[in-house]
Amino acid sequence: METVDEVVYVLDHDTRVREALCAVLRVNGKNVRAFASRNAFLACRRGGGASCLLLDMRMPDMSGLEVQNLVNREAKLPIIEISVDPIRH
């Protein structure tokens, strides 16, 4: 059973990918917080409830692995690594 403290964090620099992931998660009843940059995510106050992070592995300012290392220094947060190459029209 999901509690109010459960949050799925989405960190992806691509607006379309970030919005699509958030929409799918919200439709499925998840509490979502989205971030476009590692700095914004690292600066946010995260609660103590159950959470996970969907992490873009191809961030422009820092690799996903580097972000993962920073996150793991302060808390053990389950991380799902994603890499999406949007179709260009």
VEXLUMGU-113323 format. One record per residue: residue in one letter; residue number from 0; x, y, z of N, C-alpha, C in turn. Coordinates in nm, 3 decimals. Example, Ala and Ser with C-alpha at 12.3 -4.5 7.8 and 13.67 -1.06 7.14 Angstrom:
REM residues 2
+--------+-----+---------+---------+---------+---------+---------+---------+---------+---------+---------+
! residu ! num !    n.px !    n.py !    n.pz !   ca.px !   ca.py !   ca.pz !    c.px !    c.py !    c.pz !
+--------+-----+---------+---------+---------+---------+---------+---------+---------+---------+---------+
!      a !   0 !   1.319 !  -0.569 !   0.780 !   1.230 !  -0.450 !   0.780 !   1.320 !  -0.330 !   0.780 !
!      s !   1 !   1.285 !  -0.225 !   0.708 !   1.367 !  -0.106 !   0.714 !   1.290 !   0.003 !   0.787 !
+--------+-----+---------+---------+---------+---------+---------+---------+---------+---------+---------+
***
This chain:
REM residues 89
+--------+-----+---------+---------+---------+---------+---------+---------+---------+---------+---------+
! residu ! num !    n.px !    n.py !    n.pz !   ca.px !   ca.py !   ca.pz !    c.px !    c.py !    c.pz !
+--------+-----+---------+---------+---------+---------+---------+---------+---------+---------+---------+
!      m !   0 !   0.084 !  -0.118 !   0.000 !   0.000 !   0.000 !   0.000 !   0.088 !   0.125 !   0.000 !
!      e !   1 !   0.059 !   0.216 !  -0.088 !   0.139 !   0.338 !  -0.101 !   0.101 !   0.438 !   0.007 !
!      t !   2 !   0.201 !   0.505 !   0.064 !   0.177 !   0.610 !   0.161 !   0.210 !   0.744 !   0.099 !
!      v !   3 !   0.171 !   0.851 !   0.167 !   0.194 !   0.986 !   0.117 !   0.343 !   1.015 !   0.102 !
!      d !   4 !   0.427 !   0.954 !   0.184 !   0.570 !   0.980 !   0.181 !   0.641 !   0.917 !   0.062 !
!      e !   5 !   0.576 !   0.823 !  -0.006 !   0.640 !   0.757 !  -0.119 !   0.644 !   0.850 !  -0.238 !
!      v !   6 !   0.764 !   0.867 !  -0.293 !   0.783 !   0.959 !  -0.405 !   0.869 !   0.892 !  -0.511 !
!      v !   7 !   0.833 !   0.913 !  -0.636 !   0.920 !   0.875 !  -0.747 !   0.981 !   1.004 !  -0.798 !
!      y !   8 !   1.112 !   1.015 !  -0.790 !   1.183 !   1.130 !  -0.842 !   1.222 !   1.100 !  -0.986 !
!      v !   9 !   1.202 !   1.197 !  -1.073 !   1.239 !   1.182 !  -1.214 !   1.341 !   1.291 !  -1.246 !
!      l !  10 !   1.459 !   1.249 !  -1.288 !   1.566 !   1.342 !  -1.324 !   1.603 !   1.317 !  -1.469 !
!      d !  11 !   1.559 !   1.408 !  -1.556 !   1.589 !   1.396 !  -1.699 !   1.592 !   1.537 !  -1.758 !
!      h !  12 !   1.696 !   1.567 !  -1.835 !   1.711 !   1.701 !  -1.892 !   1.616 !   1.725 !  -2.010 !
!      d !  13 !   1.565 !   1.618 !  -2.070 !   1.476 !   1.631 !  -2.185 !   1.332 !   1.651 !  -2.136 !
!      t !  14 !   1.276 !   1.767 !  -2.167 !   1.142 !   1.802 !  -2.118 !   1.038 !   1.700 !  -2.160 !
!      r !  15 !   1.041 !   1.657 !  -2.285 !   0.939 !   1.562 !  -2.335 !   0.948 !   1.428 !  -2.262 !
!      v !  16 !   1.067 !   1.379 !  -2.242 !   1.084 !   1.251 !  -2.172 !   1.040 !   1.265 !  -2.027 !
!      r !  17 !   1.083 !   1.373 !  -1.963 !   1.048 !   1.396 !  -1.822 !   0.897 !   1.405 !  -1.805 !
!      e !  18 !   0.830 !   1.480 !  -1.891 !   0.684 !   1.496 !  -1.881 !   0.611 !   1.365 !  -1.909 !
!      a !  19 !   0.660 !   1.288 !  -2.005 !   0.596 !   1.159 !  -2.037 !   0.608 !   1.062 !  -1.920 !
!      l !  20 !   0.728 !   1.053 !  -1.862 !   0.747 !   0.965 !  -1.747 !   0.657 !   1.006 !  -1.630 !
!      c !  21 !   0.651 !   1.134 !  -1.605 !   0.567 !   1.183 !  -1.495 !   0.420 !   1.153 !  -1.519 !
!      a !  22 !   0.375 !   1.172 !  -1.642 !   0.234 !   1.145 !  -1.675 !   0.199 !   0.999 !  -1.652 !
!      v !  23 !   0.284 !   0.909 !  -1.698 !   0.259 !   0.766 !  -1.680 !   0.256 !   0.730 !  -1.532 !
!      l !  24 !   0.349 !   0.781 !  -1.457 !   0.354 !   0.752 !  -1.314 !   0.233 !   0.808 !  -1.240 !
!      r !  25 !   0.195 !   0.929 !  -1.271 !   0.080 !   0.991 !  -1.203 !  -0.051 !   0.920 !  -1.236 !
!      v !  26 !  -0.067 !   0.879 !  -1.361 !  -0.187 !   0.804 !  -1.400 !  -0.197 !   0.675 !  -1.318 !
!      n !  27 !  -0.082 !   0.622 !  -1.280 !  -0.079 !   0.500 !  -1.200 !  -0.073 !   0.528 !  -1.050 !
!      g !  28 !  -0.109 !   0.650 !  -1.012 !  -0.125 !   0.683 !  -0.871 !   0.000 !   0.716 !  -0.794 !
!      k !  29 !   0.109 !   0.743 !  -0.863 !   0.234 !   0.773 !  -0.793 !   0.250 !   0.922 !  -0.767 !
!      n !  30 !   0.310 !   0.954 !  -0.655 !   0.348 !   1.090 !  -0.622 !   0.483 !   1.114 !  -0.689 !
!      v !  31 !   0.491 !   1.215 !  -0.777 !   0.610 !   1.236 !  -0.859 !   0.665 !   1.376 !  -0.837 !
!      r !  32 !   0.798 !   1.384 !  -0.831 !   0.868 !   1.513 !  -0.832 !   0.969 !   1.507 !  -0.944 !
!      a !  33 !   0.964 !   1.605 !  -1.034 !   1.049 !   1.603 !  -1.153 !   1.154 !   1.713 !  -1.147 !
!      f !  34 !   1.271 !   1.682 !  -1.207 !   1.383 !   1.775 !  -1.209 !   1.450 !   1.771 !  -1.345 !
!      a !  35 !   1.492 !   1.888 !  -1.391 !   1.559 !   1.899 !  -1.520 !   1.711 !   1.899 !  -1.507 !
!      s !  36 !   1.762 !   1.916 !  -1.386 !   1.907 !   1.922 !  -1.368 !   1.948 !   1.852 !  -1.240 !
!      r !  37 !   2.072 !   1.808 !  -1.239 !   2.125 !   1.742 !  -1.119 !   2.128 !   1.838 !  -1.001 !
!      n !  38 !   2.161 !   1.965 !  -1.026 !   2.167 !   2.063 !  -0.917 !   2.032 !   2.080 !  -0.850 !
!      a !  39 !   1.927 !   2.087 !  -0.930 !   1.793 !   2.102 !  -0.874 !   1.756 !   1.980 !  -0.790 !
!      f !  40 !   1.787 !   1.861 !  -0.842 !   1.756 !   1.739 !  -0.766 !   1.837 !   1.732 !  -0.636 !
!      l !  41 !   1.967 !   1.755 !  -0.646 !   2.052 !   1.744 !  -0.528 !   2.017 !   1.848 !  -0.423 !
!      a !  42 !   1.962 !   1.962 !  -0.465 !   1.925 !   2.068 !  -0.371 !   1.789 !   2.045 !  -0.305 !
!      c !  43 !   1.708 !   1.956 !  -0.361 !   1.573 !   1.939 !  -0.307 !   1.577 !   1.864 !  -0.175 !
!      r !  44 !   1.482 !   1.896 !  -0.092 !   1.468 !   1.826 !   0.035 !   1.385 !   1.701 !   0.010 !
!      r !  45 !   1.444 !   1.587 !   0.042 !   1.375 !   1.461 !   0.020 !   1.332 !   1.405 !   0.155 !
!      g !  46 !   1.208 !   1.357 !   0.160 !   1.154 !   1.302 !   0.284 !   1.213 !   1.167 !   0.317 !
!      g !  47 !   1.176 !   1.115 !   0.430 !   1.229 !   0.988 !   0.476 !   1.150 !   0.867 !   0.432 !
!      g !  48 !   1.041 !   0.889 !   0.358 !   0.958 !   0.777 !   0.315 !   1.020 !   0.699 !   0.201 !
!      a !  49 !   0.954 !   0.594 !   0.162 !   1.001 !   0.510 !   0.052 !   1.001 !   0.591 !  -0.076 !
!      s !  50 !   1.110 !   0.583 !  -0.150 !   1.126 !   0.660 !  -0.272 !   1.216 !   0.585 !  -0.368 !
!      c !  51 !   1.215 !   0.631 !  -0.492 !   1.314 !   0.584 !  -0.589 !   1.339 !   0.697 !  -0.689 !
!      l !  52 !   1.445 !   0.682 !  -0.765 !   1.486 !   0.784 !  -0.862 !   1.495 !   0.721 !  -1.000 !
!      l !  53 !   1.425 !   0.779 !  -1.098 !   1.444 !   0.746 !  -1.239 !   1.547 !   0.845 !  -1.289 !
!      l !  54 !   1.662 !   0.796 !  -1.328 !   1.777 !   0.881 !  -1.358 !   1.821 !   0.868 !  -1.503 !
!      d !  55 !   1.822 !   0.980 !  -1.573 !   1.873 !   0.986 !  -1.710 !   2.023 !   0.965 !  -1.706 !
!      m !  56 !   2.072 !   0.868 !  -1.782 !   2.215 !   0.839 !  -1.782 !   2.294 !   0.935 !  -1.871 !
!      r !  57 !   2.225 !   1.015 !  -1.950 !   2.293 !   1.105 !  -2.044 !   2.263 !   1.251 !  -2.012 !
!      m !  58 !   2.293 !   1.292 !  -1.891 !   2.273 !   1.431 !  -1.853 !   2.386 !   1.515 !  -1.916 !
!      p !  59 !   2.355 !   1.638 !  -1.958 !   2.457 !   1.719 !  -2.026 !   2.569 !   1.769 !  -1.936 !
!      d !  60 !   2.540 !   1.791 !  -1.808 !   2.640 !   1.851 !  -1.720 !   2.715 !   1.750 !  -1.633 !
!      m !  61 !   2.665 !   1.628 !  -1.626 !   2.728 !   1.525 !  -1.543 !   2.667 !   1.392 !  -1.582 !
!      s !  62 !   2.747 !   1.287 !  -1.589 !   2.692 !   1.157 !  -1.626 !   2.599 !   1.106 !  -1.517 !
!      g !  63 !   2.510 !   1.017 !  -1.558 !   2.419 !   0.957 !  -1.462 !   2.491 !   0.883 !  -1.352 !
!      l !  64 !   2.602 !   0.819 !  -1.386 !   2.680 !   0.747 !  -1.284 !   2.738 !   0.842 !  -1.181 !
!      e !  65 !   2.780 !   0.960 !  -1.225 !   2.833 !   1.059 !  -1.130 !   2.722 !   1.108 !  -1.037 !
!      v !  66 !   2.603 !   1.131 !  -1.093 !   2.489 !   1.171 !  -1.010 !   2.456 !   1.061 !  -0.910 !
!      q !  67 !   2.456 !   0.937 !  -0.957 !   2.427 !   0.823 !  -0.870 !   2.526 !   0.819 !  -0.754 !
!      n !  68 !   2.653 !   0.841 !  -0.779 !   2.753 !   0.841 !  -0.672 !   2.725 !   0.951 !  -0.570 !
!      l !  69 !   2.687 !   1.070 !  -0.617 !   2.655 !   1.179 !  -0.525 !   2.533 !   1.146 !  -0.439 !
!      v !  70 !   2.430 !   1.090 !  -0.502 !   2.308 !   1.055 !  -0.429 !   2.339 !   0.950 !  -0.323 !
!      n !  71 !   2.417 !   0.849 !  -0.359 !   2.448 !   0.741 !  -0.266 !   2.533 !   0.785 !  -0.149 !
!      r !  72 !   2.601 !   0.897 !  -0.160 !   2.681 !   0.949 !  -0.048 !   2.592 !   0.997 !   0.066 !
!      e !  73 !   2.476 !   1.053 !   0.030 !   2.391 !   1.109 !   0.134 !   2.278 !   1.017 !   0.177 !
!      a !  74 !   2.234 !   0.927 !   0.092 !   2.125 !   0.836 !   0.128 !   2.123 !   0.718 !   0.032 !
!      k !  75 !   2.074 !   0.607 !   0.079 !   2.057 !   0.491 !  -0.007 !   1.919 !   0.501 !  -0.072 !
!      l !  76 !   1.919 !   0.545 !  -0.195 !   1.796 !   0.565 !  -0.270 !   1.798 !   0.470 !  -0.389 !
!      p !  77 !   1.699 !   0.382 !  -0.402 !   1.698 !   0.295 !  -0.519 !   1.694 !   0.380 !  -0.647 !
!      i !  78 !   1.778 !   0.343 !  -0.743 !   1.790 !   0.420 !  -0.866 !   1.764 !   0.330 !  -0.985 !
!      i !  79 !   1.676 !   0.376 !  -1.074 !   1.651 !   0.309 !  -1.200 !   1.712 !   0.396 !  -1.308 !
!      e !  80 !   1.811 !   0.342 !  -1.375 !   1.881 !   0.419 !  -1.478 !   1.808 !   0.405 !  -1.611 !
!      i !  81 !   1.787 !   0.519 !  -1.677 !   1.720 !   0.519 !  -1.806 !   1.804 !   0.595 !  -1.907 !
!      s !  82 !   1.786 !   0.559 !  -2.031 !   1.852 !   0.630 !  -2.140 !   1.758 !   0.625 !  -2.259 !
!      v !  83 !   1.710 !   0.741 !  -2.298 !   1.612 !   0.749 !  -2.406 !   1.667 !   0.841 !  -2.515 !
!      d !  84 !   1.666 !   0.794 !  -2.636 !   1.701 !   0.877 !  -2.750 !   1.571 !   0.913 !  -2.822 !
!      p !  85 !   1.521 !   1.036 !  -2.799 !   1.395 !   1.073 !  -2.862 !   1.406 !   1.074 !  -3.015 !
!      i !  86 !   1.295 !   1.042 !  -3.078 !   1.290 !   1.047 !  -3.224 !   1.288 !   1.192 !  -3.268 !
!      r !  87 !   1.375 !   1.227 !  -3.357 !   1.382 !   1.364 !  -3.408 !   1.303 !   1.374 !  -3.538 !
!      h !  88 !   1.217 !   1.475 !  -3.548 !   1.139 !   1.496 !  -3.670 !   1.196 !   1.612 !  -3.748 !
+--------+-----+---------+---------+---------+---------+---------+---------+---------+---------+---------+
***
